[in-house]
């Protein structure tokens, strides 16, 4: 009778040990002196996209996206020309990837607009394809953003899945 009670106990211990996993590959660290490097990380099929939204690289431009490879542990910034209205947008505060389409949406939500008594913040998003080419900005201008808010839509807060 004792074996009936002890058998399930022994089998449950074996079951627990079979589920235990030790990672055989050493951890890898990516480093950069860019301000905010690693704020968001998106894994793609062959590389990683890492954001540095606080990186101020010119007077009116803030935020960079880096393409990193884990094999060589190197990162290169993805060059692109920001639209004129996207002043200090903090590119990379938001990133979302679609693994099936292999596209990523990269957003910068901190474009300041001074109004009479308050400062409002708009944003802009870009679609980044698997070849690291950035698509046109969404919205395409601040006027589109204002029109969207007047119509009652939530402005820059587009559904990221619709963009990807």
N, C-alpha and C positions, 0 to 999 in steps of 0.2 A: 504494500500500500504506500510505503514511503517513496518508492520509485515513481509512482503516479504524480506525486506532488513535486518531486525534485526534477523530473524530466522536463516539464514545461519551463521551469526556472532555468535550467541549463540551456535549453534551446533558445530561450529569449536572450540570454547572454551572448550566444553565438550569433543570433540575428543582429544584435546591437553592434557587435564587432565587425560584421560584414558591411554595415552601413558607414563605418568610420572611414574617412578619407584623409590621406595626407598628401598635400600638393607636392609632387616630385620636382617641379620646376621652380627655380629660385625667383623671388620677386624682382621686378625691375622698376627702377625709379627714373622718371624723366625730370630734368631740371632746367630751369630757365631763370634769368634775372628779370624777366618781364613782370610788371606789377599785376598781381592777381592771377598769375599763371596757374592753371589747373582748376579754375573756378567751375568750369563745366568740361566734361570729357565725354565724347561720343565715340563708340567703337564701331568701326566699319570693317568690311571683309579683309582688307589688307593693311589698314593703318588706323591711327587714332586722330581725332580732331580734338584739340585742346584749346580752350579760350583763355585769354588774358584781358578781361574787360576793363581793367584799370590802367592799362599801358597807354600812357600819353606820349605819342610819338611825333606829334606836331602841335601847334597852338590850338588847332580846331579839330584834331582827330584823336579819338580815344577808343581803344579796344582792338585787339588783334586775334586772329585765328591761326593756329599752328597745326601743321600736318606732321605727326610724329610716327616713327616706325619703332617697334619694340625690338627688332633684331639688331639694329645699330644704335638704338637709344638716342636718336637725333631728332631734332624738331626744326622745321623750316616754316617761316611765316608765309601765309597765303596772301599774295599781293592783290590788291584791287583798288579801284578808284571809287571813293565814296561820293554820293551825290552832294551837291552844294548845300542842300538843306539839312544834311545829317551831321550837324556840328556836335562833336563830343557825345556821340550816341552810345558809348560803352558797348561796342560790338562784342557779342559773345556772352552777355548776361543770360541769354536764353538760347539753347540749341536743342533741336529735336531731330532724330534720324528715322528714316523709313528704310529698313533693311532690304525689303523686296525691291523697291525702286532704286535703292542705293543713292538716295538724295538726302540732304540735310538742310533744315531751315535754321538760319543763324540770325538772331535779332539783336538790336540795340535799342532799348526802350528809354533812353535818357536824353532826348532832344528837347532842350528847354525852350519854352515860348513865354516871354514876359507879357502878361496882360496888365490891365490897369491896377489891380490890387493883389494879384497872385501870379505865381509862375506855374504854368502847366507843362507837363511832360508828355511828349508824343514819342512814337517809336517807329522803327522801320525794320523790315525783315528782308533777307535775301535767301534765295534757294541756291544751294551749293551742290553741284552734281558730283559724280564719282571721280571726275577728272579735275576737280577743284576749280571749276569755272563758276563764277557767281552770276546769277540771273539778275534781272532788273529789280529795283527796290519795290516792295509792297508796303505801304502805298507808294505810288510813283512820285508824289509830291506832298508837301504840307497841305496844299489846298484840297487834295483828295481826302486827307485825314480830317480836316475841318468839315468837309461836306459829309463824311461818314458820321461824324458826331452829331451834326445838325439833323440828319435823317433818323437818329436814334439808335444806330448800330453801335456796338461797343468800341468803335475806333480801332486802334492798333491791335487790340486783343483778338485778332483773327484766330480761327481754329487752326492750329499748326498742322493738323493732319490734312486739312484741305490744301495747304500750301505744298506739302510734301507730295 
